[in-house]
């Protein structure tokens, strides 16, 4: 062995040397040791091989050798596993069976014909209890699949039912039990009774007189226009110059809840009509500061009121879904109108020959026209997409303008149920309060983006972009706008209870007065006075400013 190693060393040294001469190389070839590696190794009993152990000894984990490995081709287990979950580790993936739910098994060495109670291994008591049923045999069997009615071929459209076909044993109707039927009958009876009460029993009308006598010593009622107030209330002329109101003159405190609307007597303006959320209507005298009457007849809050041309009658609209016609002098209710919807606004036709007709904007997006003489609906204007908030007559009463929650303004010809003008811009907001100017040329619209917009009331109904009044907060409230008689000022309340006054020409906010503790919902400038303004608010007060 040592000679073989020496020959290898000499071979490596000889082959690596590049500086030796040829003669020395020839001498090495003749050396027998130099060619020893080319000769076969001698065989004999004295030859031994060295054993080389390249890997260290590693301790084998006990868990690896605990289980009994199974042949992948094996189809049955010939022993009872003590822990069924360990069998899953030993069983090949393609042969796993559900043993975890069953703690006993049939002895595989026993034939199927010789099975007895002693043939089971594992939990024998449980096997006797279950009569040897396996987990596969004990699984609940699903019933037969319900059959559906066949509904023709797919190409036949009328007879083909497809996946929507009924089951063959399906019943079309189910009869409720006796208890359920009684409950349904009670609910139906209550609904019918409730609806019948609302329709058949409107609130009873009566009038409360707040003065001792309705007539003066000459037999004149309070409708008579006074002539001793220092100003001519019968003239059609307007004041030459109007001025800003400075202070509060009087407060009417008759209402117990917020006041929703106020209207002045036509032409003269000596009477004030107010509607409130306390379901009451009141008639007051502007110059004597007296409350004459309180017509009562609505069961819910009154939203809007309107005089006819001569002021002898007025209409009220309330949340009880009724519109009622009243006699101004006597306070009696003349007639009632309803279409089972809430009226949001009401207006008489201003023409003298059409005083028997009025229109109301309803909560169901319609404008309904009634005839007082017959009490029937004679026309419906159904084009809006939201509840109708205002109706304003323009163009010598041949047309009227309506605004709605759908953020649009529509112009209608009288008695023609199709709007001929529709104004709706992406930047427009809802306009729940609209007022016509004294000269009939402009419409002042209270917009929900805290602006008062001015539209032309003749022909094109264009927006006047030079006349936009800002500086007040009205978002969410239908604050009524008004003009001074000489068209010098524009007045409006706001959500803070303030009275705002703008200059018409410059649109500058001139004056602001803290008028009410809550929302100032309406402001009216007296048509014959230079500086008298009447305001009302949700604090239940009506105030006169001068």
C-alpha positions in Angstrom: 0.0 0.0 0.0 2.8 2.4 0.8 4.5 1.7 -2.5 1.3 2.6 -4.4 1.1 5.9 -2.6 4.8 6.7 -3.3 4.3 5.9 -7.0 1.4 8.4 -7.1 3.4 11.1 -5.4 6.4 10.5 -7.8 4.0 10.6 -10.8 2.5 13.9 -9.7 5.9 15.5 -9.1 7.2 14.2 -12.5 4.2 15.4 -14.4 4.1 18.8 -12.8 7.8 19.5 -13.5 8.3 21.6 -16.6 12.0 22.5 -16.2 13.5 19.0 -16.2 15.6 17.9 -19.2 14.7 15.0 -21.6 17.6 12.9 -20.4 16.4 12.9 -16.8 12.9 11.9 -18.0 14.2 8.9 -19.9 16.0 7.8 -16.8 12.8 7.9 -14.8 11.0 5.7 -17.3 13.6 3.0 -16.8 12.9 3.1 -13.1 10.5 0.2 -12.2 8.9 2.3 -9.5 7.9 4.9 -12.0 5.7 2.4 -14.0 4.3 0.7 -10.9 0.9 2.5 -11.3 0.4 1.0 -14.8 0.6 -2.5 -13.6 -2.5 -4.3 -12.1 -2.6 -4.6 -8.3 -1.6 -7.9 -7.0 -4.4 -10.0 -5.6 -4.0 -12.1 -2.5 -5.2 -12.7 1.1 -2.9 -10.0 2.4 -4.8 -7.1 0.6 -7.1 -4.9 2.8 -9.4 -2.0 1.9 -9.8 1.1 4.1 -13.4 2.0 5.2 -14.2 5.8 5.2 -17.2 7.1 7.3 -18.0 10.5 6.0 -21.3 11.2 7.9 -21.6 11.6 11.7 -24.0 9.5 13.8 -27.5 11.3 14.2 -30.0 10.3 16.9 -33.3 9.1 15.4 -36.5 10.6 16.8 -38.8 8.2 18.5 -41.9 9.6 16.8 -40.7 8.6 13.4 -40.6 4.9 14.4 -43.7 4.7 16.6 -46.3 4.2 13.9 -46.7 1.1 11.7 -46.4 2.0 8.0 -48.9 0.7 5.6 -48.4 -0.6 2.1 -50.0 1.9 -0.4 -51.6 -1.0 -2.2 -53.3 -2.3 1.0 -57.1 -2.1 0.9 -58.0 -3.1 4.5 -56.5 -2.7 7.9 -55.8 -6.0 9.8 -55.4 -4.4 13.2 -57.4 -2.1 15.4 -55.8 1.4 15.8 -55.8 2.7 19.3 -56.0 6.3 18.0 -57.8 6.7 14.7 -56.2 10.0 14.0 -52.8 8.4 13.9 -54.0 6.1 11.1 -54.5 9.2 8.8 -50.7 9.8 9.1 -49.9 6.2 8.1 -52.5 5.8 5.4 -51.5 7.0 1.9 -53.3 10.1 0.7 -55.4 8.2 -1.9 -56.7 5.7 0.7 -57.9 7.9 3.6 -61.2 6.8 5.1 -63.4 8.3 7.7 -62.5 6.5 11.0 -62.5 9.5 13.4 -66.2 9.4 14.0 -66.4 5.7 14.8 -64.5 4.1 17.8 -65.2 0.5 16.9 -64.6 -1.8 14.0 -65.4 -5.3 12.7 -62.7 -7.8 13.2 -61.2 -8.4 9.7 -60.4 -12.0 10.5 -64.1 -12.9 11.0 -66.2 -13.7 8.0 -69.3 -11.6 7.3 -71.6 -14.7 7.8 -70.2 -15.3 11.3 -70.6 -11.8 12.8 -71.7 -11.6 16.4 -71.3 -9.1 19.2 -67.9 -10.5 20.1 -66.7 -10.0 16.5 -66.2 -6.3 17.1 -63.0 -4.8 18.5 -62.6 -1.4 20.1 -65.7 0.1 21.9 -67.8 -3.1 22.0 -70.6 -1.5 24.1 -71.1 1.3 21.5 -71.1 -1.3 18.8 -73.9 -3.2 20.5 -75.8 0.0 21.1 -75.6 1.0 17.4 -76.0 -2.6 16.2 -72.7 -2.5 14.4 -73.8 0.3 12.0 -70.9 2.1 10.4 -70.7 5.8 9.9 -71.4 5.4 6.2 -74.5 3.3 6.9 -75.7 5.7 9.7 -75.7 8.8 7.4 -79.1 10.2 6.8 -80.3 9.4 3.3 -81.8 12.3 1.4 -85.2 11.9 0.0 -86.1 11.6 -3.6 -85.6 14.9 -5.6 -88.7 16.8 -6.1 -89.9 16.8 -9.6 -90.8 20.0 -11.4 -93.6 20.6 -13.9 -92.3 20.3 -17.4 -92.9 23.5 -19.4 -92.3 22.8 -23.0 -89.3 23.3 -25.2 -86.9 26.2 -24.9 -87.8 27.4 -28.4 -91.5 27.9 -27.4 -91.5 31.2 -25.6 -95.1 31.1 -24.3 -95.1 27.6 -22.9 -91.5 27.3 -21.8 -91.1 27.6 -18.0 -87.4 26.6 -17.6 -86.0 27.0 -14.0 -89.1 28.9 -12.9 -91.4 25.9 -13.2 -93.4 24.9 -10.1 -92.9 21.6 -8.3 -95.3 18.9 -9.1 -96.5 18.7 -5.5 -96.5 22.5 -4.9 -99.7 24.2 -3.7 -100.6 27.6 -5.1 -102.0 29.0 -1.9 -101.7 28.4 1.8 -104.6 29.0 4.2 -103.5 30.8 7.4 -104.2 29.4 10.8 -107.2 30.5 12.8 -105.0 32.7 15.1 -103.2 34.3 12.2 -106.6 34.9 10.4 -107.9 36.7 13.5 -104.9 39.0 13.6 -105.2 39.8 9.9 -108.9 40.6 10.3 -108.2 42.9 13.2 -105.4 44.8 11.3 -107.7 45.1 8.2 -110.6 46.4 10.3 -108.3 49.0 12.0 -107.0 50.3 8.7 -110.5 50.6 7.2 -111.8 52.3 10.3 -108.9 54.8 10.3 -109.2 55.6 6.6 -113.0 56.0 7.0 -112.6 58.4 9.9 -110.1 60.6 8.0 -112.4 60.7 5.0 -115.8 61.0 6.6 -115.0 63.1 9.7 -113.0 66.2 8.9 -112.4 68.6 11.8 -115.4 70.6 12.9 -115.3 74.2 11.9 -116.1 77.1 14.2 -115.0 80.7 14.7 -113.9 82.4 17.9 -114.8 86.1 18.0 -112.4 88.3 20.0 -114.3 91.5 19.9 -117.7 92.3 21.6 -119.5 93.3 18.4 -118.7 92.5 14.7 -120.2 95.8 13.5 -119.6 99.4 14.4 -122.3 102.1 15.1 -122.9 102.5 11.4 -123.3 98.8 10.8 -119.9 98.3 9.1 -117.9 95.2 9.6 -114.1 95.1 10.0 -113.8 94.5 6.3 -114.6 98.2 5.8 -111.5 100.1 4.8 -110.7 102.7 7.5 -110.3 106.3 6.4 -108.9 107.8 9.6 -105.4 106.3 9.6 -103.6 109.3 8.1 -103.2 107.6 4.7 -105.5 106.9 1.7 -105.8 103.1 1.6 -108.2 103.1 -1.3 -105.9 104.7 -3.9 -104.0 102.6 -6.4 -101.0 104.9 -6.3 -97.8 103.8 -4.7 -95.6 105.9 -2.4 -93.0 108.0 -4.2 -90.2 107.1 -1.9 -89.8 104.3 0.6 -87.4 104.2 3.6 -85.8 101.6 5.8 -87.8 100.5 8.9 -86.0 101.4 12.1 -87.9 100.0 15.1 -90.6 97.7 16.3 -94.1 99.1 16.6 -96.3 96.2 17.7 -96.3 92.5 18.4 -99.3 90.1 17.9 -99.0 87.1 20.3 -102.2 85.1 19.6 -100.5 82.0 18.1 -99.1 79.4 20.4 -96.8 77.8 17.7 -94.8 78.9 14.8 -96.5 81.1 12.2 -96.2 79.6 8.7 -97.8 82.4 6.4 -99.2 85.9 6.5 -101.3 87.7 3.9 -102.5 91.3 3.7 -106.0 92.2 2.7 -106.1 92.9 -1.1 -105.7 96.5 -2.3 -106.0 98.2 1.1 -103.8 96.0 3.3 -105.7 97.1 6.5 -106.3 93.4 7.6 -103.7 90.7 8.2 -104.5 87.0 7.8 -102.1 84.6 9.5 -101.8 80.8 9.5 -100.0 78.8 12.1 -98.7 75.4 13.1 -101.2 75.5 16.0 -103.9 74.7 13.4 -105.4 78.2 13.8 -106.1 81.1 11.5 -106.3 84.6 12.8 -107.6 87.9 11.3 -106.0 91.1 12.7 -106.3 94.8 12.1 -102.9 96.3 11.1 -103.7 99.8 12.4 -105.8 99.1 15.5 -103.6 96.1 16.6 -106.6 94.0 17.3 -107.4 90.4 16.6 -110.9 90.1 15.4 -111.5 86.4 14.7 -109.9 83.0 14.8 -111.5 80.6 12.3 -110.8 77.0 13.5 -111.4 74.0 11.3 -108.1 72.2 10.7 -106.9 69.2 12.7 -103.2 69.8 11.7 -100.9 72.6 10.9 -102.1 75.2 8.4 -99.5 75.6 5.6 -100.8 78.3 3.3 -103.6 80.9 3.0 -104.9 83.0 0.1 -107.5 85.8 -0.3 -109.7 86.2 -3.4 -109.7 89.5 -5.3 -112.1 91.4 -3.1 -111.0 89.8 0.1 -114.5 88.5 1.0 -113.3 84.9 0.9 -110.1 83.2 1.7 -108.7 79.7 1.2 -106.7 77.7 3.7 -104.5 74.6 3.0 -103.4 72.3 5.8 -101.5 69.1 6.6 -104.8 67.3 7.3 -105.2 67.1 3.5 -108.1 69.6 3.3 -108.5 72.8 1.5 -111.2 74.9 3.0 -113.0 78.0 1.8 -114.0 80.6 4.4 -116.1 83.7 4.5 -113.9 86.5 5.8 -116.7 88.5 7.4 -118.5 85.8 9.2 -115.7 83.3 9.7 -117.9 80.4 8.5 -116.5 77.5 6.4 -118.3 77.5 3.0 -116.9 74.3 1.5 -114.1 71.7 1.7 -111.9 70.2 -0.9 -109.6 67.2 -0.8 -107.9 64.6 -3.0 -106.3 62.8 -0.1 -102.9 64.5 -0.7 -101.3 67.3 1.3 -101.7 70.8 -0.3 -98.5 72.8 -0.1 -99.7 76.0 -1.7 -103.0 77.5 -2.9 -103.9 80.4 -5.2 -107.1 81.9 -6.6 -107.2 82.8 -10.3 -106.8 86.6 -10.2 -109.1 87.2 -13.2 -112.5 88.7 -12.2 -114.4 86.2 -14.4 -112.5 83.2 -12.9 -112.9 83.8 -9.2 -114.7 80.5 -8.9 -111.4 78.6 -9.8 -108.4 78.0 -7.7 -105.2 75.9 -8.0 -103.3 74.0 -5.4 -99.8 72.5 -5.5 -99.9 69.1 -3.9 -97.4 66.7 -2.3 -98.0 64.1 -5.1 -96.2 66.4 -7.7 -99.5 67.6 -9.2 -101.1 71.0 -9.5 -104.9 70.5 -9.1 -107.5 72.9 -10.3 -110.9 73.0 -8.5 -114.2 74.7 -9.3 -115.8 76.2 -6.1 -119.3 76.0 -7.6 -119.2 72.2 -8.2 -116.5 71.2 -5.7 -114.9 69.0 -8.4 -111.4 68.8 -9.9 -111.6 70.4 -13.4 -107.9 70.1 -14.4 -104.6 68.6 -13.4 -101.2 69.8 -14.3 -99.0 66.7 -13.9 -95.4 67.4 -15.1 -93.3 68.1 -12.0 -91.1 65.4 -10.5 -91.4 66.5 -6.9 -93.8 68.2 -4.5 -95.1 71.6 -5.8 -94.1 74.5 -3.5 -95.3 77.7 -5.2 -97.8 79.0 -7.7 -97.5 82.5 -9.1 -99.7 84.1 -11.8 -97.9 86.3 -14.4 -98.4 87.9 -17.8 -101.8 89.4 -16.9 -102.9 86.1 -15.3 -102.8 84.3 -18.6 -100.0 82.1 -17.3 -98.7 80.9 -14.0 -95.2 79.8 -12.7 -94.6 76.9 -10.4 -91.6 75.7 -8.5 -91.0 72.3 -7.1 -88.7 70.1 -5.0 -87.4 68.8 -8.4 -85.3 72.0 -8.6 -87.1 73.2 -11.7 -89.2 76.2 -12.7 -92.1 75.6 -15.1 -94.4 78.0 -16.8 -98.0 77.0 -17.7 -100.7 78.4 -19.9 -104.0 78.6 -17.9 -106.1 75.4 -18.4 -103.5 73.7 -20.6 -101.9 70.8 -18.6 -98.6 70.9 -20.5 -95.8 73.3 -19.5 -94.6 75.4 -22.4 -91.5 76.6 -20.5 -89.1 74.4 -18.4 -86.1 75.9 -16.6 -83.7 73.6 -14.9 -79.9 74.1 -14.7 -77.4 71.8 -13.0 -76.5 74.6 -10.7 -80.0 75.4 -9.7 -81.4 74.6 -6.2 -85.0 74.2 -5.0 -86.9 77.5 -4.8 -89.7 77.1 -2.2 -90.8 80.8 -2.1 -91.5 83.1 -5.1 -92.9 86.6 -5.2 -94.0 88.8 -8.2 -92.7 92.3 -8.2 -95.2 95.2 -8.0 -94.7 96.2 -11.6 -95.2 92.6 -12.7 -91.8 92.3 -14.5 -89.7 90.2 -12.2 -90.0 87.1 -10.1 -88.0 87.0 -6.9 -87.2 83.3 -6.0 -85.7 82.3 -2.7 -83.1 79.7 -3.6 -81.8 77.0 -1.2 -78.2 78.0 -1.8 -78.7 81.2 0.3 -79.5 83.5 -2.7 -82.5 85.4 -4.0 -82.6 84.9 -7.8 -84.5 87.2 -10.1 -86.2 85.8 -13.2 -87.9 87.9 -15.9 -91.7 87.4 -15.7 -92.4 88.3 -19.3 -91.8 86.2 -22.4 -88.5 84.4 -21.9 -88.3 84.0 -18.1 -84.6 84.4 -18.2 -82.4 84.6 -15.1 -81.1 88.1 -14.4 -77.5 87.4 -13.4 -76.9 91.0 -12.4 -79.6 90.8 -9.8 -78.6 88.2 -7.2 -79.1 89.0 -3.5 -76.8 87.3 -1.0 -75.7 87.6 2.6 -78.4 85.7 4.4 -78.8 82.1 5.5 -82.0 80.4 4.4 -81.0 76.8 3.4 -83.8 74.5 4.4 -86.5 77.2 5.0 -89.1 78.7 2.7 -88.6 82.3 3.7 -91.0 84.6 1.8 -89.5 87.5 -0.2 -91.2 90.8 -0.8 -90.6 94.2 -2.6 -91.1 97.7 -1.4 -94.0 99.4 -3.2 -91.6 101.7 -5.2 -89.3 98.8 -6.1 -86.4 100.4 -4.1 -85.8 97.5 -1.7 -86.1 93.7 -1.4 -86.9 92.2 2.0 -86.5 88.7 3.3 -86.3 86.8 6.6 -83.7 84.2 7.3 -82.9 81.1 9.4 -81.4 83.3 12.2 -84.6 85.2 12.7 -83.2 88.4 11.0 -85.0 90.8 8.6 -82.7 91.5 5.7 -83.1 94.5 3.4 -81.3 94.9 0.1 -81.1 97.8 -2.4 -82.8 96.7 -5.6 -80.4 98.6 -8.0 -77.1 97.7 -6.4 -78.1 94.4 -4.7 -76.2 95.7 -1.6 -77.4 94.5 1.8 -78.4 97.8 3.4 -79.9 96.8 6.7 -80.3 93.8 9.0 -82.7 93.6 12.0 -82.9 90.9 14.7 -86.7 90.3 14.3 -87.4 86.9 15.8 -85.8 84.4 18.2 -86.3 81.6 15.6 -86.7 81.4 11.9 -88.2 84.6 10.3 -90.3 82.8 7.7 -92.1 85.7 6.0 -91.7 89.5 5.5 -94.4 91.7 3.9 -94.0 95.4 3.0 -97.3 97.3 3.3 -98.4 98.3 -0.2 -99.4 101.9 0.9 -96.8 102.6 3.6 -93.3 104.0 3.0 -91.6 102.0 5.8 -94.0 99.6 7.4 -92.9 95.9 7.3 -94.7 93.0 8.9 -92.7 89.8 9.8 -93.6 86.5 11.3 -91.5 83.7 12.7 -91.5 80.2 14.2 -91.5 81.7 17.7 -95.3 82.3 17.2 -95.0 86.1 17.0 -96.1 88.6 14.3 -94.3 91.9 14.4 -94.9 95.3 12.8 -91.8 97.4 12.0 -91.6 101.1 11.0 
